[in-house]
Amino acid sequence: MTYEKKSDADLKRTLSPIQYKVARRDGTEPPFANEYWDKKDAGIYVDVVSGEPLFSSHDKYDSGTGWPSFTRPLEAGNIVEREDKGFLTTRTEVRSKHADSHLGHVFDDGPKPTGLRYCMNSAAMRFVPVDRLEAEGYGQYLSLFQKVAK
């Protein structure tokens, strides 16, 4: 699958104001008032700009922070980590590789098996439910969910 990086003008037309603020201007949405913080459905989360696969519902957990949190990325190659010295501290920012969308931050206070907490912004992602994976071009991830059902 190829991932297209769209122009800023196109993104301003196609993204909602909060999606644009988060993904393109490194913003943060409010905790407990975002689309996926408490979503429990099976599926994958993809970059809202490019569609590159980022996280699986299998690795999502309730961190108590009010943002969707994951123990690991679905496709590590689609994630870029970099030092963020803003907000009066040093954190590790998480961005999508192909679209360069700001996704959130990763912390080392997560549960086993990784000990990591990928604390993401819902506005930077789009959820693709299991029953839409094939139709939307993510059929290669169906087997992750079929194994669980058996």
Secondary structure, DSSP 8 states (H G I E B T S, - for coil): -------HHHHHHHS-HHHHHHHHH-----TTSSTTTT---SEEEEETTT--EEEEGGGEE--SSSS-EESS-SSGGGEEEEEE--TTS-EEEEEETTT--EEEEEES---TTT--EEEE-GGGEEEEEGGGTTTTT-GGGHHHHHHHH-
